[in-house]
Amino acid sequence: MQRGVAPDRPDHPDHRGMPTLGVLLLVAALVAGVVAAVVPAPLATSTRPGAAAVTAMTVHLGSTPEVPDASPVAATVAYPRRTWGVTLPDLPGDTSGLTALERSTGQRPGVVMWYVAWSLRAGFPTSDAERIRRAGAIPEITWEPWDPAAGTSQPDYALARIARGDYDAYLNAWARAIAAWGHPLRLRLAQEMNGTWYPWADGQNGNAPGSFVRAWNHVVSVFRANHATRVTWVWSPNVPFPGSAPLSRVFPGDANVGEVALDGYNWSTLQPGSEWTSFATVFGPGMAQLARLSRRPVSIGEVGCPETGGNKAAWTAAMWRTLRTWRQVRGVMFFSFDKEADWRVDSTPAAGAAFARGVGAYLRH
């Protein structure tokens, strides 16, 4: 979550935790006769997409060495141009919430996301991923190198340890299992690294400048070595704020990233000094920075709006109108929890109706 907010995410099965522009997308293979290249329209600094790592592509990382710009990442469009995703409290074990949301919106989420902490030491959840795939969505795992109960000072999860291979047994086990499963998977590794509330964040937990990039690229290299080629690596910082680490300092480079995303919330009056803020205002400046930083597809990694402090239905309708103009954005991930605020997309009948109307228009546009 954004701006100095402690990462006490809502409950879910894995831990207590919660949920590009001037872009030229080079398509390596035509799918069902779709277009070979997409050149998104420029993004004004006053606009930007919602929240979610939702892309319609599969990234093949190949076998290049652990160097950020060693070679381009080939991308294959295998899904619709635009999609949307959601994370819900009971995922991935219970998909009844997905069924209810599809019924209320008239649209099936294209991506379903949940959180997995490294401290669980569990293997890749093949059965969970398959359950989501059979429900008609691409599984996305927000993969978090920490113990969610231990705060930001966790020397066991210092980025230098990841980069030097201390977790390679765990990484290799996941990569092999994912390769064996053989279906498209999105991995959103160590999100919001430009903030201050996670032990993998730049400048926290003894992490030196550059250590995030080295750790990220090491993880990707392990997956390449194991031929886990159907993974889309989603790099998802928080929307920039005063005091956040520069995005350029924590960006691994396009060769090791399949998609760039931003996490952001309308915190309304829920924090000291915060106020009701439009979707475009939350994301616009960060989107402009992404356009200068990367040529990868863009998405919203997480987004949410509360009921407190304003008209959520109107905010939601305006969000969808903005997204329809941001053609560089490939998808939006909604953090649909009732936690420190009611972030659910259907928190009231009015909000739910605005969401349903907007998502349908977004997918048709």
N, C-alpha and C positions, 0 to 999 in steps of 0.2 A: 504494500500500500504506500501511498505517497507521503512525502514531506514529514519526516521526523516521527512518524507514527510507529509505535512499537509493533512488532509483527505478531500480535496475538490474533491469529486468524481464526475463523470459525471452525468448529469441530468437523472432522471428516474421517474416513476410515484409516488414514495413514498417520496423522498427527493432529495436534490441535490447530495447526495452521489453516488458512483459508482455501483463492485463485490468484517504401521506403520512399524529397519525392523527387521530381526530376528523375524518375526511375526508368531504366530500359530493361525489360525482362527478356533475356535471350532464351528462347525455348529450344531445347535440344531435340525434342521429338514432337511431331504433331499427334494430337489425340483426337480421334473422331473428326478429323478435318478442321480443328480449331485453328486460330490464328497463330502464326509462327512467332510473332513479336508483339509486345504490348508497350506502348509509350504513354504512361500516365500524364494527365494534364498537370501543369504546375500547381502547387499548393500555396494559397495565400497564407501569410503568417497569422491571420485572424481565424483560420479554420484548421481543423485536424480531426482524425478519426477517434472513435470511442475507445474500447478496451478489449483487446483480445488477440492472442496469438492465433489467428485463424487464417491459414493460407490454403490455396488449392493446389499445392504442388508437392512433389516428392523430390527430395534432394539426393543426388548420388555423389558421395564424397570422394570416390576413387581411392587411390593409394599413394597420394602425394605425401611428402614428408611434413613434419610438424612445423610448418612455416606459414605465417598468416597469409602471405600473398604468393604462395608457391604456384598455384594454378587456380583457374576459375572453378566454381562449383557448378556442375551441370544441373539443370532443372527440367523436370518433365511435368507438364500440366496434365493432371489426371482427374481433376475435379472442376466444378464450375468456377467461373471467373471470380465470383464473390460468394462468401458464405458467412455464417455466424456460429458462435459457439457459446457454451455455458458451462459453469461449474456449480454444482449443487451439493448440499450437505451430505447426502447419503451415497454419493458416488465414490468408487465405481461399483460397489457391491449391489446397490439397489437402483434400478433404472426406472422405477415407477414415476419418479419426479420428471424424468424426460418425457415419458408418455403423457403425463398431465400437461406439461408445457407445450408439447406438440399439439395436443388437443385444443388448448386455449389460444395458441397463436396461429394455428393452421400451417405451421412450418416446422420441419424437423431440423434440429441443430446439425450442422455439418461437422462440428468438432465438439468433443466432450473432454473436459479437463479435470484432473485431480492432482493432489500433491503427494509426493513420496519423499520422506526424509532418509538420508543416508544412514542415520543412526539406527534405523530398523534392521540394517544388515540383511534385508530380505532380497531374494532374487527378483528378477524382472517378473511382474505380475501378468504372466501370459494369459491366464484365464480371464482376468479383468479386462485386458486389452481386447481379447476376443469377444467378450460380452458386449463391449462398446461397439466394436466393429460390426457385430451381428445386429446391433440396434440401428445401424445405418450411419454411423459417424466415425470420423477419424479419432482415435485416442490421442490425447495429449497429456503428457506427464510433466508437471513442474517438479524438477528434480533438485532437491535441496540438500547441499552438503553441510548438515548440522544436526544437532539434537534440539528440537524445538522447545524443550523445557529448560535449556541451559543458558539462554541469553546470547549476547553478542561476543563475549569473551570465551572462546572455545579453541584453545591451542591445538587440540586434536584435529580440528578442521581448518587449520591455517592453509591458505592457498599454496604456500611453498611446499607443504607436504603432498598436496595433490599433484603439483607439477613435477615433483621428483619421483613419483611413482608409488607412494605409500599406500594408495588405494587401488592399485592396478588389479589386484585379484578380484575385487568387487566390480571394477569397471569391465574387466574381461568377461566375467560371468554374465553381466547384463548384455554386453555387446553380442556374445555368442547366442544367448537366448533370443535376443531380438532378431538376429540374422536367421535363426532357425524358425522363428515365427513367420517371418517373411512378408509382412504386410506394412503399409505405410504407417509411420508413427512420428509424432511430433514430440521432441524433447526440449523443454524450456528450462535450460540449466541456469541455476543460481541467479534468479531474477532480481531486479532492483539493486544491482551491485553498485550503482552510483549514489545510493543513499547511505544511511548510517545505522540501520536497524538489523542487519544480518551479519554474521561472522565472516561471510565471504565478501563483504563490502570493501571497497577501496579505502585504505587508511584505517580500517577496523581490525581488531584481532591480530595485530602485528603485521598486517598485509602491506607490503611496500608497493609503491607505484610500479605498475607493470606486472605484478604478480597475478592479477586476475586474468590477463591475457595469456600468460604462460600456462596457468592452470586449465583454462578453457581449451587452448590448443592441444594440450596434452591429452585431455579427455577425448577430443575429436580424433586424435591420432590413434588412440587405442581402438576406437570403433572402426576406423579405416583398416587397421591391421586385422581385424576380425571380420571384415567384409560385411559390416552392418550398414548397408548402402541405402536402405529405404527410410532413413531417419532425416527429418527436417529439423535442423538445429535452430531454435528460436532464441535470439538474443533480445532480452526484454528489460531494459532499464526503466526506472521510474521517470516520469516527466521531469525535466530539469527544474531545480528550484535553487534559491540563494544558498550557497554552501555545498551543493551537491558536486560530486566529482565530475569533471568534464567528460562528456560522452567519448570524445576522441581518446581519452586515456584508458578507457575500459573496453574499447571496441577491438575484437580479435582480428578483424579484417574480413573482407567478403569471401575469401577462399575457404574460411572455416565457419561461415555463417550461412544458413539457408534463408533466413527471414529476420528482419528487424522489426521490433514492436515497442510500444510504450505502454506503461501502466499509469493510470491516472483516475482520480475520483473527484466528484463534486463534494467537498467536505462540508459545504454549507456553513452552519454555525457550530459544528461539532467540535472544533478545535479553537483554542485561543487565537484570536486575530483572523480567523477564516470567515468567509462569507459565501453566499450562494453564487456559484460560478458556472457559466455555460460550458457545454462540452467543447466548443471551439476555443474558448479561452484556456481551458485546462490543457488541451493538446497542441494548439497551434504552434507556439514557439519551439516545442520539442520536435514537431514534425519538420519544421524548417531546418533544424539541425541535422536530422536524419537524412534529409535530401542532400546535404553537403557531405555527409559522412559515408554513405553507402549507396550501392545500386541494387541492392537486394529488394525483394518484395516487402511491403510494409503492412503491418497489422496493428491492432490494439490488443495488448497482452492481458489487461484487466481494465474494467471500467464499472462504475457504479454511481448511482444517485440516490440520496435518501429522500424520505418524505418530509423531513424537518426543514423548515426555513424557506420553502418556496413551493412552486407548482411542479411536481414531478412529471405529471402527464405532459405539460407544456415543454419541460426540459427534454423529455424523451422524444417528443415529436420534432423539436428543433435539432436534436442530435441526428436523427435519421435524415433530415433534410440536408444537414451538413455533410453527412457521409455520402449521400448521393452525388455530391459535387466533388468529393475527394476520390477521384477514380484510381489514384495510386494505392488506395487502401484495399487490401484483398479480403479482410474479414475483421470481425469484432468478437471479443470474448467477454461475456458478461458474468460478473461475480454476483450470483443470485443467492445471497445468504441474508438472513436476519441476524445480525451480529451486533456490533456497537451502534449500528443503525440498520434500518430495514432497506438493504440494498436489492432486494428481490425485484425482478423485472415486472412482476405482477403483484406488487405489494398492496395495491388497491385496484378495484375494478377499472378506474379511470386510467391508472398507469399501465395496467395490463392491456387495455384496449389501444392505447397510444403505441405501445410496443408492438402489438400484433399488426396494426395498420402500417407502422413504419418498416418493420422487417420485411413484410411482403413487398412493399414498394421498392425497398433497397435491393432485394434479390431480383426483381424484374427490371430494374433500371439499367 
